[in-house]
Amino acid sequence: MISNMSKCISIIGCGWMGLPCAEHLVKAGYQVKGSTTTSVKLPSLKDAGINAFLLDLDRNEVPAELLDCDILFINFPPGRGVPDLVNRYMQRITKVIETAKIAGVQKIIFASSTGVYQGDSVNDAIDETASIVPKRESAQALYTAELALSLYTDQLTILRFAGLVGGTRHPAKFLAGKKDIPNPDNAVNLIHLEDCVAIIHQLIAQDIFGATLNAVADQHPTRKEYYTAQSTKADLTPPTFASVNTAPNKIALNTKLKETLGYEFLHPDPAKF
């Protein structure tokens, strides 16, 4: 078995999740390469022991050196409100795949979203076998990327993350002060940043590739309960909610992830984030 010190992990997208993940893996003894789109971030990456690359996938090809690695973590979002979003995201993913082919990297972790399940037929508990009906363009882009990457390698592990909170993302700020928010009784599907990082580390450490896993906390309070409590806790104006639910309820299940990794969540209850 390859030791941590000789295993190289490349992370495309050292942002909110990618940078803490890279820092964690460096401390765990891995060699880590990482990319950022912002030159001002390069010194902080280098100071953390990350072999840093400046990469704008809309303008540049992927440096071959960045993908000279044992494991690739693709962790950049499609964005929102971008013209022709799905095609533009696929152009970026295609660039990564083309360079991965040249580099010969096969083990890939891809950061996707439980949003791919969103659709009119969705109701209640959702596991990884649920129908894929992405409504939002960003979810369509992620699912299209999942398919393209799965055609490239059978050693692809897809992590479908729930709503991301922790670090600089405080959940109270999402809806504080807003009025007449729909679907008050629908469940929230969230995951804390520290669990995101720990799960990625466990995938690498246990060599889990070729899986699709929902990454979401155990508990699912209602939107009204959760965002009212979080706003009050942060001393912000609580939101108000409409009286009816107009969208299907969706509870993403993490059973497969917990069984596959033998994982217990650091933050199982979003009410305590």
C-alpha positions as CSV (number, residue, x, y, z in Angstrom):
1,M,0.0,0.0,0.0
2,I,1.2,3.5,-0.9
3,S,2.0,5.6,2.2
4,N,0.5,9.0,2.8
5,M,3.8,10.7,2.2
6,S,4.1,9.2,-1.3
7,K,0.4,9.7,-2.3
8,C,-0.3,12.9,-4.2
9,I,-3.8,14.5,-4.1
10,S,-4.7,17.2,-6.6
11,I,-7.6,19.5,-5.8
12,I,-9.1,21.7,-8.6
13,G,-10.9,24.4,-6.7
14,C,-9.3,25.5,-3.4
15,G,-12.2,27.6,-2.2
16,W,-14.6,27.3,0.7
17,M,-14.3,23.5,0.9
18,G,-11.3,22.8,-1.2
19,L,-8.8,24.9,0.8
20,P,-9.7,23.4,4.3
21,C,-9.6,20.0,2.7
22,A,-6.2,20.6,1.2
23,E,-4.8,22.0,4.5
24,H,-6.3,18.9,6.4
25,L,-4.7,16.5,3.9
26,V,-1.3,18.2,4.2
27,K,-1.4,17.8,8.0
28,A,-2.3,14.2,7.5
29,G,0.9,13.6,5.5
30,Y,-0.3,13.7,1.9
31,Q,1.4,15.6,-0.9
32,V,-1.2,18.1,-2.1
33,K,-1.6,20.2,-5.2
34,G,-4.3,22.8,-5.5
35,S,-5.7,25.4,-7.9
36,T,-7.3,28.7,-7.4
37,T,-8.7,31.3,-9.8
38,T,-7.4,34.2,-7.8
39,S,-3.7,35.1,-7.8
40,V,-3.9,36.8,-4.4
41,K,-4.7,33.4,-2.8
42,L,-1.5,31.7,-4.1
43,P,0.7,32.8,-1.1
44,S,-1.8,31.4,1.5
45,L,-1.9,28.1,-0.4
46,K,1.8,27.9,-0.5
47,D,2.1,28.8,3.2
48,A,-0.1,25.9,4.0
49,G,2.2,23.5,2.2
50,I,0.1,23.2,-1.0
51,N,1.8,23.1,-4.4
52,A,-0.4,26.0,-5.8
53,F,-1.5,26.6,-9.3
54,L,-3.4,29.6,-10.8
55,L,-6.1,28.2,-13.1
56,D,-9.0,29.8,-14.9
57,L,-10.7,27.0,-16.8
58,D,-12.6,29.4,-19.0
59,R,-9.4,30.7,-20.4
60,N,-6.6,28.2,-19.8
61,E,-5.9,24.5,-20.2
62,V,-5.2,22.4,-17.1
63,P,-1.4,22.3,-16.4
64,A,-0.2,18.7,-16.8
65,E,1.8,19.0,-13.6
66,L,-1.4,19.7,-11.6
67,L,-2.8,16.4,-12.7
68,D,0.4,14.4,-12.1
69,C,-1.2,12.8,-9.1
70,D,-2.6,9.6,-7.6
71,I,-6.1,11.1,-6.8
72,L,-7.9,14.0,-8.3
73,F,-10.6,15.9,-6.4
74,I,-12.8,18.0,-8.8
75,N,-14.4,20.7,-6.6
76,F,-15.5,23.7,-8.6
77,P,-19.2,24.7,-8.9
78,P,-21.0,25.5,-12.1
79,G,-22.0,28.9,-10.7
80,R,-25.4,30.6,-11.0
81,G,-26.9,33.1,-13.4
82,V,-24.2,32.3,-16.0
83,P,-25.3,32.4,-19.6
84,D,-25.3,28.9,-21.2
85,L,-24.3,27.5,-17.8
86,V,-24.5,23.8,-18.6
87,N,-22.4,24.0,-21.7
88,R,-19.8,26.3,-20.1
89,Y,-19.5,23.9,-17.2
90,M,-19.1,20.9,-19.5
91,Q,-16.3,22.8,-21.4
92,R,-14.4,23.1,-18.1
93,I,-15.0,19.5,-17.2
94,T,-13.9,18.3,-20.6
95,K,-10.7,20.2,-20.2
96,V,-10.1,18.3,-17.0
97,I,-10.9,15.0,-18.5
98,E,-8.6,15.6,-21.5
99,T,-5.7,16.4,-19.2
100,A,-6.5,13.5,-16.9
101,K,-6.3,11.1,-19.9
102,I,-2.8,12.4,-20.7
103,A,-1.7,12.2,-17.1
104,G,-3.3,8.7,-16.7
105,V,-5.1,9.7,-13.5
106,Q,-8.0,7.3,-12.9
107,K,-9.1,7.8,-9.3
108,I,-11.4,10.9,-9.1
109,I,-13.6,12.3,-6.5
110,F,-16.3,14.7,-7.8
111,A,-18.2,17.2,-5.7
112,S,-21.8,17.1,-6.9
113,S,-25.1,18.0,-5.1
114,T,-28.3,16.4,-3.8
115,G,-29.9,19.1,-6.0
116,V,-29.8,16.6,-8.8
117,Y,-32.7,14.8,-7.3
118,Q,-34.9,17.8,-7.3
119,G,-38.1,17.2,-9.3
120,D,-41.9,17.1,-9.2
121,S,-41.8,13.3,-8.5
122,V,-39.5,13.7,-5.5
123,N,-41.1,13.2,-2.1
124,D,-39.7,12.1,1.3
125,A,-36.7,9.8,1.7
126,I,-34.2,9.8,-1.1
127,D,-31.2,7.5,-1.5
128,E,-28.7,7.2,-4.3
129,T,-31.1,5.1,-6.4
130,A,-33.7,7.8,-6.6
131,S,-34.6,9.2,-10.0
132,I,-32.5,12.1,-11.3
133,V,-34.6,15.0,-12.3
134,P,-32.5,18.2,-11.9
135,K,-34.5,21.3,-12.3
136,R,-32.0,24.1,-11.7
137,E,-29.4,24.7,-14.4
138,S,-26.6,24.2,-11.8
139,A,-27.9,20.8,-10.9
140,Q,-28.3,19.9,-14.6
141,A,-24.6,20.9,-15.1
142,L,-23.4,18.8,-12.2
143,Y,-25.3,15.7,-13.4
144,T,-24.1,16.1,-16.9
145,A,-20.6,16.3,-15.5
146,E,-21.2,13.1,-13.4
147,L,-22.1,11.3,-16.6
148,A,-19.1,12.5,-18.5
149,L,-16.7,11.6,-15.8
150,S,-18.3,8.2,-15.3
151,L,-17.6,7.5,-19.0
152,Y,-14.0,8.4,-18.5
153,T,-13.3,6.2,-15.5
154,D,-15.0,3.5,-13.4
155,Q,-12.9,4.7,-10.4
156,L,-15.1,7.8,-10.0
157,T,-16.6,8.5,-6.6
158,I,-19.4,11.0,-6.7
159,L,-20.2,12.9,-3.5
160,R,-23.6,14.5,-3.7
161,F,-23.4,17.1,-1.0
162,A,-26.4,18.7,0.7
163,G,-26.5,22.4,1.5
164,L,-23.0,23.5,2.7
165,V,-22.6,25.4,5.9
166,G,-19.9,26.1,8.4
167,G,-16.8,28.2,8.2
168,T,-17.8,31.5,6.6
169,R,-21.2,30.2,5.7
170,H,-23.5,30.9,8.6
171,P,-27.0,29.4,7.9
172,A,-28.7,32.3,9.7
173,K,-27.7,34.7,6.9
174,F,-29.5,32.6,4.2
175,L,-33.0,33.6,5.0
176,A,-32.9,36.1,7.9
177,G,-35.4,38.9,7.6
178,K,-37.1,37.5,4.5
179,K,-40.8,37.3,4.3
180,D,-43.4,34.7,3.2
181,I,-40.9,32.0,2.5
182,P,-42.6,28.9,1.0
183,N,-42.5,25.3,2.2
184,P,-42.2,25.9,5.9
185,D,-42.7,22.2,6.8
186,N,-40.2,20.8,4.3
187,A,-37.0,19.3,5.6
188,V,-33.6,21.0,5.4
189,N,-30.7,18.9,4.0
190,L,-27.4,20.3,5.2
191,I,-23.8,19.3,5.9
192,H,-21.1,21.0,8.0
193,L,-17.8,21.9,6.4
194,E,-15.9,19.8,9.0
195,D,-17.8,16.7,7.9
196,C,-17.2,17.4,4.2
197,V,-13.4,17.5,4.9
198,A,-13.5,14.4,7.1
199,I,-15.5,12.4,4.5
200,I,-13.1,13.3,1.7
201,H,-10.2,12.2,3.9
202,Q,-11.9,8.9,4.7
203,L,-12.6,8.2,1.0
204,I,-8.9,8.7,0.2
205,A,-7.6,6.8,3.3
206,Q,-9.9,3.8,2.7
207,D,-9.4,3.9,-1.1
208,I,-13.2,4.1,-1.8
209,F,-13.6,4.6,-5.6
210,G,-16.4,3.7,-7.9
211,A,-19.2,4.8,-5.5
212,T,-22.0,7.4,-5.5
213,L,-22.8,8.7,-2.0
214,N,-25.1,11.3,-0.5
215,A,-23.2,13.5,2.0
216,V,-25.8,15.0,4.3
217,A,-26.2,15.3,8.1
218,D,-28.3,12.8,10.0
219,Q,-31.1,15.2,11.2
220,H,-33.6,17.1,9.1
221,P,-35.5,19.8,11.0
222,T,-38.1,21.8,9.1
223,R,-37.2,25.0,7.3
224,K,-39.3,27.0,9.7
225,E,-37.8,25.5,12.8
226,Y,-34.3,25.6,11.6
227,Y,-34.0,29.1,10.1
228,T,-36.1,30.7,12.8
229,A,-33.8,29.2,15.5
230,Q,-30.6,30.1,13.6
231,S,-31.6,33.7,13.0
232,T,-32.6,34.1,16.7
233,K,-29.3,32.5,17.8
234,A,-27.3,35.0,15.6
235,D,-29.4,38.0,16.8
236,L,-30.8,38.5,13.4
237,T,-34.4,39.2,12.4
238,P,-36.1,35.8,11.9
239,P,-37.8,35.1,8.6
240,T,-41.5,34.7,8.2
241,F,-43.0,31.8,6.3
242,A,-46.0,31.1,4.1
243,S,-48.7,28.9,5.6
244,V,-48.6,26.2,2.9
245,N,-46.1,23.8,1.2
246,T,-46.0,24.2,-2.6
247,A,-43.0,21.9,-3.3
248,P,-42.4,18.2,-2.6
249,N,-40.6,17.4,0.6
250,K,-37.1,15.9,0.1
251,I,-35.1,14.1,2.8
252,A,-31.7,13.0,1.4
253,L,-30.5,9.8,3.2
254,N,-26.8,9.2,4.2
255,T,-27.2,5.5,5.0
256,K,-25.0,4.3,2.2
257,L,-22.2,6.8,3.0
258,K,-22.2,5.8,6.7
259,E,-22.1,2.1,5.9
260,T,-19.5,2.4,3.1
261,L,-17.1,4.4,5.2
262,G,-18.1,3.3,8.7
263,Y,-18.6,7.0,9.3
264,E,-20.2,8.8,12.2
265,F,-21.0,12.5,11.6
266,L,-19.1,15.1,13.6
267,H,-22.1,17.4,13.3
268,P,-25.2,15.1,12.9
269,D,-27.8,17.8,13.9
270,P,-28.0,21.0,11.8
271,A,-29.7,22.7,14.8
272,K,-26.4,22.5,16.6
273,F,-24.2,23.7,13.7
